[in-house]
Amino acid sequence: MEEYSNIVRTLLEKRGICDKNDIHSFLNPSYDRDLHDPFLMFGMRDAVYRILQSIKKGDRIAIYGDFDADGIPAGVILHDFFKQIGFDNFTNYIPDRDIEGYGFHKDAIDILSGDNVDLIITVDVGITAKDTVSYAKSVGIDVIITDHHEPVEYNEIKDAVAILNPKQKSCKYPFKELCGAGVAFKLIQGLVKEYANICEDDLFKTRYRPFIEGREKWLLDMVAIATISDMVPLLGENRTLAYWGLHVLRKSPRYGVRALCEKLRIDQRMLDENDIGFSIGPRINAASRMGQSRLAFELLTARSMREARDVVDKLEKLNNKRKVAVANITKKVKSKIKKIEDALEYEGKDLESLPSVLVFGDPEWNPALVGLSAGKIADSLNRVVCLWGRDGSGVLKGSCRNGGLKCSVVHMFEKSSSVLTKFGGHHSAGGFSTNETNVHFLQDMFNSAVQSGMCEKDEVSEDNGIEYDLSLTLNDANEQVCYEINKLSPFGMGNPKPIICFENVELRKIRQFGKDNNHLEVYVSDNSGNVCKASKFFASAEDFKSDLKEGRRISLLAHLEFSNFAGRRSLELRIVDIMR
């Protein structure tokens, strides 16, 4: 068994990984060892059999996918498999976020029925769409659901040919936390196994190409993008999928990946989870947020560099527009909050008197963007922040982000259901729809839910509750230590990037940088004369509770990481927090 450094062992112990075999498995993910048999998933045999029958008969298949950075890659996975075997009688349907909204809709069934579709395979959506599945069946269309969201017991779907979702009660699949693209990939694994058994059939031999088992690994680039973007736990099977998916991404011949890396000045050979989380994923999501959901799909299925570069340019323009729109919404909301804070101060009250839930809206705001703004503000205020706007069909829709309450946002919605027409989500985030009358009661209803005792604010300790993994000196902030830390990558949900504490260092220099001076950079030194630079994007000295002044002694909490911007590899300290 390989020996590991003290740093690696300490970080693993923090994650509860102490057994030698568990350590070896965690640090050395294996595709063959760590991925489960797809046929352990309930409904897999029925799904595979029905799809292969459709291929054999030449039925028309529709892949119905969600419009985000999980659903789009999931749809690409099935698209690529069909293309590679030479089956072309299919279409990818992606609902319009602004007009149709999230979900599997009856109106889409009418469109697909008009296109003579015989079978619909959903990806990353559909687990609660009982009525839509029944409607599809009534017009002669079979449905296979593949999803990873929580099923609703009272809304059990009985009219689907098969349902693939490891979270459904009847499913004994060993790993429950796959994202939508992860479930779609398991379906491909199942198809590949059975396709190999029947491709000797004379009909298959004359119509379709063989698919060599193992070739499906090239689809892991899409699984990695989705798994990291959708923020599912990067543990167990997800860790293996993301780990090997990143390896595939780094050498992917996919034109869209190559063109996006080229545009963003990312060295594809060094691409990591940060590039997906902060650059690639947001641009895929930007397409739907700005009303052009299909653009991201076109990028990932582009058939030439010229086509891919053209789509990347369009995506970049959309993403820039998104940034401006979100910034404008955030600015307006902060202005409204400032007026409330000023009024409290005038009345002699402290800022803790702010309501636990803050609700703001404007019919001119794009509902697809308000969640991004709500998240930024909620985190800074330790409150639930809900923002709403009006969509393209005239419906008032909003998003809530939990910035520090112990309650679930969905539970808050349930307590306030009388003023909502639709809602959903999970503990920390959710979305809702309402009408012109009830929108005025949201603030009171949401806060009443909190005041009923179902929600309590998290206690914030003097060090902001941030726990660190290692205590190091500035001299330890070197490449070798960074290499040791990166043995635990990819980092994400369930396996957070380690936080390092540099205690009793002196602030030598504080400055803002960037085109708009909206990024913070500090230089710190220790008693041995070591000097290090640390930075934080979209931050200023005023964002920290400690009064930052040059010459003061501080404790710096930071991530130690490599930056590969523009093909140049450098060591970076990324500020998490600064404390006195």
Rosetta blueprint (number, residue, H / E / L):
1 M L
2 E L
3 E L
4 Y L
5 S L
6 N H
7 I H
8 V H
9 R H
10 T H
11 L H
12 L H
13 E H
14 K H
15 R L
16 G L
17 I L
18 C L
19 D L
20 K H
21 N H
22 D H
23 I H
24 H H
25 S H
26 F H
27 L H
28 N L
29 P L
30 S L
31 Y H
32 D H
33 R H
34 D H
35 L L
36 H L
37 D L
38 P H
39 F H
40 L H
41 M L
42 F L
43 G L
44 M H
45 R H
46 D H
47 A H
48 V H
49 Y H
50 R H
51 I H
52 L H
53 Q H
54 S H
55 I H
56 K H
57 K H
58 G L
59 D L
60 R L
61 I E
62 A E
63 I E
64 Y E
65 G E
66 D L
67 F L
68 D L
69 A L
70 D L
71 G H
72 I H
73 P H
74 A H
75 G H
76 V H
77 I H
78 L H
79 H H
80 D H
81 F H
82 F H
83 K H
84 Q H
85 I H
86 G L
87 F L
88 D L
89 N L
90 F E
91 T E
92 N E
93 Y E
94 I L
95 P L
96 D L
97 R L
98 D L
99 I L
100 E L
101 G L
102 Y L
103 G L
104 F L
105 H L
106 K H
107 D H
108 A H
109 I H
110 D H
111 I H
112 L H
113 S H
114 G H
115 D L
116 N L
117 V L
118 D L
119 L E
120 I E
121 I E
122 T E
123 V E
124 D L
125 V L
126 G L
127 I L
128 T L
129 A L
130 K H
131 D H
132 T H
133 V H
134 S H
135 Y H
136 A H
137 K H
138 S H
139 V L
140 G L
141 I L
142 D E
143 V E
144 I E
145 I E
146 T E
147 D L
148 H L
149 H L
150 E L
151 P L
152 V L
153 E H
154 Y H
155 N H
156 E L
157 I L
158 K L
159 D L
160 A L
161 V L
162 A E
163 I E
164 L E
165 N L
166 P L
167 K L
168 Q L
169 K L
170 S L
171 C L
172 K L
173 Y L
174 P L
175 F L
176 K L
177 E L
178 L L
179 C L
180 G H
181 A H
182 G H
183 V H
184 A H
185 F H
186 K H
187 L H
188 I H
189 Q H
190 G H
191 L H
192 V H
193 K H
194 E H
195 Y H
196 A H
197 N H
198 I H
199 C L
200 E L
201 D L
202 D H
203 L H
204 F H
205 K H
206 T H
207 R H
208 Y L
209 R L
210 P L
211 F L
212 I L
213 E L
214 G L
215 R H
216 E H
217 K H
218 W H
219 L H
220 L H
221 D H
222 M H
223 V H
224 A H
225 I H
226 A H
227 T H
228 I H
229 S H
230 D L
231 M L
232 V L
233 P L
234 L L
235 L L
236 G H
237 E H
238 N H
239 R H
240 T H
241 L H
242 A H
243 Y H
244 W H
245 G H
246 L H
247 H H
248 V H
249 L H
250 R H
251 K L
252 S L
253 P L
254 R L
255 Y H
256 G H
257 V H
258 R H
259 A H
260 L H
261 C H
262 E H
263 K H
264 L H
265 R L
266 I E
267 D L
268 Q H
269 R H
270 M H
271 L L
272 D L
273 E H
274 N H
275 D H
276 I H
277 G H
278 F H
279 S H
280 I H
281 G H
282 P H
283 R H
284 I H
285 N H
286 A H
287 A H
288 S H
289 R H
290 M L
291 G L
292 Q L
293 S H
294 R H
295 L H
296 A H
297 F H
298 E H
299 L H
300 L H
301 T L
302 A L
303 R L
304 S L
305 M H
306 R H
307 E H
308 A H
309 R H
310 D H
311 V H
312 V H
313 D H
314 K H
315 L H
316 E H
317 K H
318 L H
319 N H
320 N H
321 K H
322 R H
323 K H
324 V H
325 A H
326 V H
327 A H
328 N H
329 I H
330 T H
331 K H
332 K H
333 V H
334 K H
335 S H
336 K H
337 I H
338 K H
339 K H
340 I H
341 E H
342 D H
343 A H
344 L H
345 E H
346 Y H
347 E L
348 G L
349 K L
350 D L
351 L H
352 E H
353 S H
354 L L
355 P L
356 S L
357 V E
358 L E
359 V E
360 F E
361 G E
362 D L
363 P L
364 E L
365 W L
366 N L
367 P H
368 A H
369 L H
370 V H
371 G H
372 L H
373 S H
374 A H
375 G H
376 K H
377 I H
378 A H
379 D H
380 S H
381 L H
382 N L
383 R L
384 V E
385 V E
386 C E
387 L E
388 W E
389 G E
390 R E
391 D L
392 G L
393 S L
394 G L
395 V L
396 L E
397 K E
398 G E
399 S E
400 C E
401 R E
402 N E
403 G L
404 G L
405 L E
406 K L
407 C L
408 S L
409 V H
410 V H
411 H H
412 M H
413 F H
414 E H
415 K H
416 S L
417 S H
418 S H
419 V H
420 L L
421 T L
422 K E
423 F E
424 G E
425 G E
426 H L
427 H L
428 S L
429 A E
430 G E
431 G E
432 F E
433 S E
434 T E
435 N L
436 E L
437 T L
438 N H
439 V H
440 H H
441 F H
442 L H
443 Q H
444 D H
445 M H
446 F H
447 N H
448 S H
449 A H
450 V H
451 Q H
452 S H
453 G H
454 M H
455 C L
456 E L
457 K E
458 D L
459 E L
460 V L
461 S L
462 E L
463 D L
464 N L
465 G L
466 I L
467 E L
468 Y L
469 D L
470 L E
471 S E
472 L L
473 T L
474 L H
475 N H
476 D H
477 A L
478 N L
479 E H
480 Q H
481 V H
482 C H
483 Y H
484 E H
485 I H
486 N H
487 K H
488 L H
489 S L
490 P L
491 F L
492 G E
493 M L
494 G L
495 N E
496 P L
497 K L
498 P L
499 I L
500 I E
501 C E
502 F E
503 E E
504 N E
505 V E
506 E E
507 L E
508 R E
509 K E
510 I E
511 R E
512 Q E
513 F E
514 G L
515 K L
516 D L
517 N L
518 N L
519 H E
520 L E
521 E E
522 V E
523 Y E
524 V E
525 S E
526 D L
527 N L
528 S L
529 G L
530 N L
531 V E
532 C E
533 K E
534 A E
535 S E
536 K E
537 F L
538 F L
539 A L
540 S L
541 A H
542 E H
543 D H
544 F L
545 K L
546 S L
547 D L
548 L L
549 K L
550 E L
551 G L
552 R L
553 R E
554 I E
555 S E
556 L E
557 L E
558 A E
559 H E
560 L E
561 E E
562 F E
563 S E
564 N L
565 F E
566 A L
567 G L
568 R L
569 R L
570 S E
571 L E
572 E E
573 L E
574 R E
575 I E
576 V E
577 D E
578 I E
579 M E
580 R L
